[in-house]
Amino acid sequence: MNGTRRSDIRPGLRVRIVLKQDQLSGRLTEGIVKDILTKSATHPHGIKVRLENGQVGRVKEILGGVDGKAVG
């Protein structure tokens, strides 16, 4: 599942995001969503979130819940 729809993302989900400094390389960072920062319902480059460790980036993949199980 990609991260372009805000309704698919909620705090506690394990996701892979691209950080601002990694946009050119496409390197992904994995973590748990703490806050959803994008206000619009969709965003073509991914919904912007803050992870529990404080990193901010756009969601590229939704992996599932904290336990790794698929969501939805």
Phi and psi restraints in degrees (range 20) as a CNS / XPLOR table:
assign (resid 1 and name C) (resid 2 and name N)
       (resid 2 and name CA) (resid 2 and name C) 1.0 -87.4 20.0 2
assign (resid 2 and name N) (resid 2 and name CA)
       (resid 2 and name C) (resid 3 and name N) 1.0 175.1 20.0 2
assign (resid 2 and name C) (resid 3 and name N)
       (resid 3 and name CA) (resid 3 and name C) 1.0 -110.6 20.0 2
assign (resid 3 and name N) (resid 3 and name CA)
       (resid 3 and name C) (resid 4 and name N) 1.0 36.5 20.0 2
assign (resid 3 and name C) (resid 4 and name N)
       (resid 4 and name CA) (resid 4 and name C) 1.0 -91.5 20.0 2
assign (resid 4 and name N) (resid 4 and name CA)
       (resid 4 and name C) (resid 5 and name N) 1.0 -11.6 20.0 2
assign (resid 4 and name C) (resid 5 and name N)
       (resid 5 and name CA) (resid 5 and name C) 1.0 -111.3 20.0 2
assign (resid 5 and name N) (resid 5 and name CA)
       (resid 5 and name C) (resid 6 and name N) 1.0 124.4 20.0 2
assign (resid 5 and name C) (resid 6 and name N)
       (resid 6 and name CA) (resid 6 and name C) 1.0 -60.2 20.0 2
assign (resid 6 and name N) (resid 6 and name CA)
       (resid 6 and name C) (resid 7 and name N) 1.0 -34.2 20.0 2
assign (resid 6 and name C) (resid 7 and name N)
       (resid 7 and name CA) (resid 7 and name C) 1.0 -66.1 20.0 2
assign (resid 7 and name N) (resid 7 and name CA)
       (resid 7 and name C) (resid 8 and name N) 1.0 -17.9 20.0 2
assign (resid 7 and name C) (resid 8 and name N)
       (resid 8 and name CA) (resid 8 and name C) 1.0 -85.5 20.0 2
assign (resid 8 and name N) (resid 8 and name CA)
       (resid 8 and name C) (resid 9 and name N) 1.0 -9.6 20.0 2
assign (resid 8 and name C) (resid 9 and name N)
       (resid 9 and name CA) (resid 9 and name C) 1.0 -115.7 20.0 2
assign (resid 9 and name N) (resid 9 and name CA)
       (resid 9 and name C) (resid 10 and name N) 1.0 137.8 20.0 2
assign (resid 9 and name C) (resid 10 and name N)
       (resid 10 and name CA) (resid 10 and name C) 1.0 -151.0 20.0 2
assign (resid 10 and name N) (resid 10 and name CA)
       (resid 10 and name C) (resid 11 and name N) 1.0 157.1 20.0 2
assign (resid 10 and name C) (resid 11 and name N)
       (resid 11 and name CA) (resid 11 and name C) 1.0 -55.0 20.0 2
assign (resid 11 and name N) (resid 11 and name CA)
       (resid 11 and name C) (resid 12 and name N) 1.0 140.4 20.0 2
assign (resid 11 and name C) (resid 12 and name N)
       (resid 12 and name CA) (resid 12 and name C) 1.0 99.2 20.0 2
assign (resid 12 and name N) (resid 12 and name CA)
       (resid 12 and name C) (resid 13 and name N) 1.0 -12.0 20.0 2
assign (resid 12 and name C) (resid 13 and name N)
       (resid 13 and name CA) (resid 13 and name C) 1.0 -78.5 20.0 2
assign (resid 13 and name N) (resid 13 and name CA)
       (resid 13 and name C) (resid 14 and name N) 1.0 144.0 20.0 2
assign (resid 13 and name C) (resid 14 and name N)
       (resid 14 and name CA) (resid 14 and name C) 1.0 -88.2 20.0 2
assign (resid 14 and name N) (resid 14 and name CA)
       (resid 14 and name C) (resid 15 and name N) 1.0 126.3 20.0 2
assign (resid 14 and name C) (resid 15 and name N)
       (resid 15 and name CA) (resid 15 and name C) 1.0 -136.6 20.0 2
assign (resid 15 and name N) (resid 15 and name CA)
       (resid 15 and name C) (resid 16 and name N) 1.0 166.9 20.0 2
assign (resid 15 and name C) (resid 16 and name N)
       (resid 16 and name CA) (resid 16 and name C) 1.0 -115.4 20.0 2
assign (resid 16 and name N) (resid 16 and name CA)
       (resid 16 and name C) (resid 17 and name N) 1.0 128.6 20.0 2
assign (resid 16 and name C) (resid 17 and name N)
       (resid 17 and name CA) (resid 17 and name C) 1.0 -121.0 20.0 2
assign (resid 17 and name N) (resid 17 and name CA)
       (resid 17 and name C) (resid 18 and name N) 1.0 160.3 20.0 2
assign (resid 17 and name C) (resid 18 and name N)
       (resid 18 and name CA) (resid 18 and name C) 1.0 -107.1 20.0 2
assign (resid 18 and name N) (resid 18 and name CA)
       (resid 18 and name C) (resid 19 and name N) 1.0 123.7 20.0 2
assign (resid 18 and name C) (resid 19 and name N)
       (resid 19 and name CA) (resid 19 and name C) 1.0 -77.2 20.0 2
assign (resid 19 and name N) (resid 19 and name CA)
       (resid 19 and name C) (resid 20 and name N) 1.0 156.6 20.0 2
assign (resid 19 and name C) (resid 20 and name N)
       (resid 20 and name CA) (resid 20 and name C) 1.0 -52.1 20.0 2
assign (resid 20 and name N) (resid 20 and name CA)
       (resid 20 and name C) (resid 21 and name N) 1.0 -47.1 20.0 2
assign (resid 20 and name C) (resid 21 and name N)
       (resid 21 and name CA) (resid 21 and name C) 1.0 -71.0 20.0 2
assign (resid 21 and name N) (resid 21 and name CA)
       (resid 21 and name C) (resid 22 and name N) 1.0 -12.8 20.0 2
assign (resid 21 and name C) (resid 22 and name N)
       (resid 22 and name CA) (resid 22 and name C) 1.0 -104.6 20.0 2
assign (resid 22 and name N) (resid 22 and name CA)
       (resid 22 and name C) (resid 23 and name N) 1.0 7.3 20.0 2
assign (resid 22 and name C) (resid 23 and name N)
       (resid 23 and name CA) (resid 23 and name C) 1.0 -61.3 20.0 2
assign (resid 23 and name N) (resid 23 and name CA)
       (resid 23 and name C) (resid 24 and name N) 1.0 -39.5 20.0 2
assign (resid 23 and name C) (resid 24 and name N)
       (resid 24 and name CA) (resid 24 and name C) 1.0 -70.0 20.0 2
assign (resid 24 and name N) (resid 24 and name CA)
       (resid 24 and name C) (resid 25 and name N) 1.0 -40.8 20.0 2
assign (resid 24 and name C) (resid 25 and name N)
       (resid 25 and name CA) (resid 25 and name C) 1.0 -79.7 20.0 2
assign (resid 25 and name N) (resid 25 and name CA)
       (resid 25 and name C) (resid 26 and name N) 1.0 -25.9 20.0 2
assign (resid 25 and name C) (resid 26 and name N)
       (resid 26 and name CA) (resid 26 and name C) 1.0 79.9 20.0 2
assign (resid 26 and name N) (resid 26 and name CA)
       (resid 26 and name C) (resid 27 and name N) 1.0 9.4 20.0 2
assign (resid 26 and name C) (resid 27 and name N)
       (resid 27 and name CA) (resid 27 and name C) 1.0 -61.8 20.0 2
assign (resid 27 and name N) (resid 27 and name CA)
       (resid 27 and name C) (resid 28 and name N) 1.0 132.8 20.0 2
assign (resid 27 and name C) (resid 28 and name N)
       (resid 28 and name CA) (resid 28 and name C) 1.0 -103.6 20.0 2
assign (resid 28 and name N) (resid 28 and name CA)
       (resid 28 and name C) (resid 29 and name N) 1.0 146.9 20.0 2
assign (resid 28 and name C) (resid 29 and name N)
       (resid 29 and name CA) (resid 29 and name C) 1.0 -119.6 20.0 2
assign (resid 29 and name N) (resid 29 and name CA)
       (resid 29 and name C) (resid 30 and name N) 1.0 130.1 20.0 2
assign (resid 29 and name C) (resid 30 and name N)
       (resid 30 and name CA) (resid 30 and name C) 1.0 -97.5 20.0 2
assign (resid 30 and name N) (resid 30 and name CA)
       (resid 30 and name C) (resid 31 and name N) 1.0 143.6 20.0 2
assign (resid 30 and name C) (resid 31 and name N)
       (resid 31 and name CA) (resid 31 and name C) 1.0 -175.9 20.0 2
assign (resid 31 and name N) (resid 31 and name CA)
       (resid 31 and name C) (resid 32 and name N) 1.0 -174.4 20.0 2
assign (resid 31 and name C) (resid 32 and name N)
       (resid 32 and name CA) (resid 32 and name C) 1.0 -106.6 20.0 2
assign (resid 32 and name N) (resid 32 and name CA)
       (resid 32 and name C) (resid 33 and name N) 1.0 131.5 20.0 2
assign (resid 32 and name C) (resid 33 and name N)
       (resid 33 and name CA) (resid 33 and name C) 1.0 -67.5 20.0 2
assign (resid 33 and name N) (resid 33 and name CA)
       (resid 33 and name C) (resid 34 and name N) 1.0 129.4 20.0 2
assign (resid 33 and name C) (resid 34 and name N)
       (resid 34 and name CA) (resid 34 and name C) 1.0 -103.2 20.0 2
assign (resid 34 and name N) (resid 34 and name CA)
       (resid 34 and name C) (resid 35 and name N) 1.0 -49.7 20.0 2
assign (resid 34 and name C) (resid 35 and name N)
       (resid 35 and name CA) (resid 35 and name C) 1.0 -135.2 20.0 2
assign (resid 35 and name N) (resid 35 and name CA)
       (resid 35 and name C) (resid 36 and name N) 1.0 146.0 20.0 2
assign (resid 35 and name C) (resid 36 and name N)
       (resid 36 and name CA) (resid 36 and name C) 1.0 -98.8 20.0 2
assign (resid 36 and name N) (resid 36 and name CA)
       (resid 36 and name C) (resid 37 and name N) 1.0 122.8 20.0 2
assign (resid 36 and name C) (resid 37 and name N)
       (resid 37 and name CA) (resid 37 and name C) 1.0 -98.8 20.0 2
assign (resid 37 and name N) (resid 37 and name CA)
       (resid 37 and name C) (resid 38 and name N) 1.0 -26.9 20.0 2
assign (resid 37 and name C) (resid 38 and name N)
       (resid 38 and name CA) (resid 38 and name C) 1.0 -75.2 20.0 2
assign (resid 38 and name N) (resid 38 and name CA)
       (resid 38 and name C) (resid 39 and name N) 1.0 130.6 20.0 2
assign (resid 38 and name C) (resid 39 and name N)
       (resid 39 and name CA) (resid 39 and name C) 1.0 -89.7 20.0 2
assign (resid 39 and name N) (resid 39 and name CA)
       (resid 39 and name C) (resid 40 and name N) 1.0 -28.5 20.0 2
assign (resid 39 and name C) (resid 40 and name N)
       (resid 40 and name CA) (resid 40 and name C) 1.0 -73.8 20.0 2
assign (resid 40 and name N) (resid 40 and name CA)
       (resid 40 and name C) (resid 41 and name N) 1.0 160.0 20.0 2
assign (resid 40 and name C) (resid 41 and name N)
       (resid 41 and name CA) (resid 41 and name C) 1.0 -68.7 20.0 2
assign (resid 41 and name N) (resid 41 and name CA)
       (resid 41 and name C) (resid 42 and name N) 1.0 -30.4 20.0 2
assign (resid 41 and name C) (resid 42 and name N)
       (resid 42 and name CA) (resid 42 and name C) 1.0 -141.1 20.0 2
assign (resid 42 and name N) (resid 42 and name CA)
       (resid 42 and name C) (resid 43 and name N) 1.0 160.2 20.0 2
assign (resid 42 and name C) (resid 43 and name N)
       (resid 43 and name CA) (resid 43 and name C) 1.0 -150.4 20.0 2
assign (resid 43 and name N) (resid 43 and name CA)
       (resid 43 and name C) (resid 44 and name N) 1.0 128.6 20.0 2
assign (resid 43 and name C) (resid 44 and name N)
       (resid 44 and name CA) (resid 44 and name C) 1.0 -63.3 20.0 2
assign (resid 44 and name N) (resid 44 and name CA)
       (resid 44 and name C) (resid 45 and name N) 1.0 -24.4 20.0 2
assign (resid 44 and name C) (resid 45 and name N)
       (resid 45 and name CA) (resid 45 and name C) 1.0 -100.0 20.0 2
assign (resid 45 and name N) (resid 45 and name CA)
       (resid 45 and name C) (resid 46 and name N) 1.0 2.5 20.0 2
assign (resid 45 and name C) (resid 46 and name N)
       (resid 46 and name CA) (resid 46 and name C) 1.0 111.4 20.0 2
assign (resid 46 and name N) (resid 46 and name CA)
       (resid 46 and name C) (resid 47 and name N) 1.0 148.4 20.0 2
assign (resid 46 and name C) (resid 47 and name N)
       (resid 47 and name CA) (resid 47 and name C) 1.0 -74.0 20.0 2
assign (resid 47 and name N) (resid 47 and name CA)
       (resid 47 and name C) (resid 48 and name N) 1.0 133.6 20.0 2
assign (resid 47 and name C) (resid 48 and name N)
       (resid 48 and name CA) (resid 48 and name C) 1.0 -82.6 20.0 2
assign (resid 48 and name N) (resid 48 and name CA)
       (resid 48 and name C) (resid 49 and name N) 1.0 131.5 20.0 2
assign (resid 48 and name C) (resid 49 and name N)
       (resid 49 and name CA) (resid 49 and name C) 1.0 -135.0 20.0 2
assign (resid 49 and name N) (resid 49 and name CA)
       (resid 49 and name C) (resid 50 and name N) 1.0 161.6 20.0 2
assign (resid 49 and name C) (resid 50 and name N)
       (resid 50 and name CA) (resid 50 and name C) 1.0 -109.0 20.0 2
assign (resid 50 and name N) (resid 50 and name CA)
       (resid 50 and name C) (resid 51 and name N) 1.0 129.2 20.0 2
assign (resid 50 and name C) (resid 51 and name N)
       (resid 51 and name CA) (resid 51 and name C) 1.0 -83.0 20.0 2
assign (resid 51 and name N) (resid 51 and name CA)
       (resid 51 and name C) (resid 52 and name N) 1.0 166.6 20.0 2
assign (resid 51 and name C) (resid 52 and name N)
       (resid 52 and name CA) (resid 52 and name C) 1.0 -60.3 20.0 2
assign (resid 52 and name N) (resid 52 and name CA)
       (resid 52 and name C) (resid 53 and name N) 1.0 -25.6 20.0 2
assign (resid 52 and name C) (resid 53 and name N)
       (resid 53 and name CA) (resid 53 and name C) 1.0 -88.2 20.0 2
assign (resid 53 and name N) (resid 53 and name CA)
       (resid 53 and name C) (resid 54 and name N) 1.0 3.4 20.0 2
assign (resid 53 and name C) (resid 54 and name N)
       (resid 54 and name CA) (resid 54 and name C) 1.0 95.4 20.0 2
assign (resid 54 and name N) (resid 54 and name CA)
       (resid 54 and name C) (resid 55 and name N) 1.0 -10.7 20.0 2
assign (resid 54 and name C) (resid 55 and name N)
       (resid 55 and name CA) (resid 55 and name C) 1.0 -70.8 20.0 2
assign (resid 55 and name N) (resid 55 and name CA)
       (resid 55 and name C) (resid 56 and name N) 1.0 144.8 20.0 2
assign (resid 55 and name C) (resid 56 and name N)
       (resid 56 and name CA) (resid 56 and name C) 1.0 -121.2 20.0 2
assign (resid 56 and name N) (resid 56 and name CA)
       (resid 56 and name C) (resid 57 and name N) 1.0 133.9 20.0 2
assign (resid 56 and name C) (resid 57 and name N)
       (resid 57 and name CA) (resid 57 and name C) 1.0 -169.3 20.0 2
assign (resid 57 and name N) (resid 57 and name CA)
       (resid 57 and name C) (resid 58 and name N) 1.0 -179.4 20.0 2
assign (resid 57 and name C) (resid 58 and name N)
       (resid 58 and name CA) (resid 58 and name C) 1.0 -98.0 20.0 2
assign (resid 58 and name N) (resid 58 and name CA)
       (resid 58 and name C) (resid 59 and name N) 1.0 135.3 20.0 2
assign (resid 58 and name C) (resid 59 and name N)
       (resid 59 and name CA) (resid 59 and name C) 1.0 -69.8 20.0 2
assign (resid 59 and name N) (resid 59 and name CA)
       (resid 59 and name C) (resid 60 and name N) 1.0 127.5 20.0 2
assign (resid 59 and name C) (resid 60 and name N)
       (resid 60 and name CA) (resid 60 and name C) 1.0 -109.2 20.0 2
assign (resid 60 and name N) (resid 60 and name CA)
       (resid 60 and name C) (resid 61 and name N) 1.0 -29.7 20.0 2
assign (resid 60 and name C) (resid 61 and name N)
       (resid 61 and name CA) (resid 61 and name C) 1.0 -144.4 20.0 2
assign (resid 61 and name N) (resid 61 and name CA)
       (resid 61 and name C) (resid 62 and name N) 1.0 140.5 20.0 2
assign (resid 61 and name C) (resid 62 and name N)
       (resid 62 and name CA) (resid 62 and name C) 1.0 -105.5 20.0 2
assign (resid 62 and name N) (resid 62 and name CA)
       (resid 62 and name C) (resid 63 and name N) 1.0 120.2 20.0 2
assign (resid 62 and name C) (resid 63 and name N)
       (resid 63 and name CA) (resid 63 and name C) 1.0 -94.0 20.0 2
assign (resid 63 and name N) (resid 63 and name CA)
       (resid 63 and name C) (resid 64 and name N) 1.0 -28.9 20.0 2
assign (resid 63 and name C) (resid 64 and name N)
       (resid 64 and name CA) (resid 64 and name C) 1.0 138.8 20.0 2
assign (resid 64 and name N) (resid 64 and name CA)
       (resid 64 and name C) (resid 65 and name N) 1.0 -162.1 20.0 2
assign (resid 64 and name C) (resid 65 and name N)
       (resid 65 and name CA) (resid 65 and name C) 1.0 -74.6 20.0 2
assign (resid 65 and name N) (resid 65 and name CA)
       (resid 65 and name C) (resid 66 and name N) 1.0 179.2 20.0 2
assign (resid 65 and name C) (resid 66 and name N)
       (resid 66 and name CA) (resid 66 and name C) 1.0 -59.6 20.0 2
assign (resid 66 and name N) (resid 66 and name CA)
       (resid 66 and name C) (resid 67 and name N) 1.0 -31.8 20.0 2
assign (resid 66 and name C) (resid 67 and name N)
       (resid 67 and name CA) (resid 67 and name C) 1.0 -80.0 20.0 2
assign (resid 67 and name N) (resid 67 and name CA)
       (resid 67 and name C) (resid 68 and name N) 1.0 -1.2 20.0 2
assign (resid 67 and name C) (resid 68 and name N)
       (resid 68 and name CA) (resid 68 and name C) 1.0 88.1 20.0 2
assign (resid 68 and name N) (resid 68 and name CA)
       (resid 68 and name C) (resid 69 and name N) 1.0 -3.8 20.0 2
assign (resid 68 and name C) (resid 69 and name N)
       (resid 69 and name CA) (resid 69 and name C) 1.0 -77.0 20.0 2
assign (resid 69 and name N) (resid 69 and name CA)
       (resid 69 and name C) (resid 70 and name N) 1.0 146.5 20.0 2
assign (resid 69 and name C) (resid 70 and name N)
       (resid 70 and name CA) (resid 70 and name C) 1.0 -62.2 20.0 2
assign (resid 70 and name N) (resid 70 and name CA)
       (resid 70 and name C) (resid 71 and name N) 1.0 148.2 20.0 2
assign (resid 70 and name C) (resid 71 and name N)
       (resid 71 and name CA) (resid 71 and name C) 1.0 -114.0 20.0 2
assign (resid 71 and name N) (resid 71 and name CA)
       (resid 71 and name C) (resid 72 and name N) 1.0 144.5 20.0 2
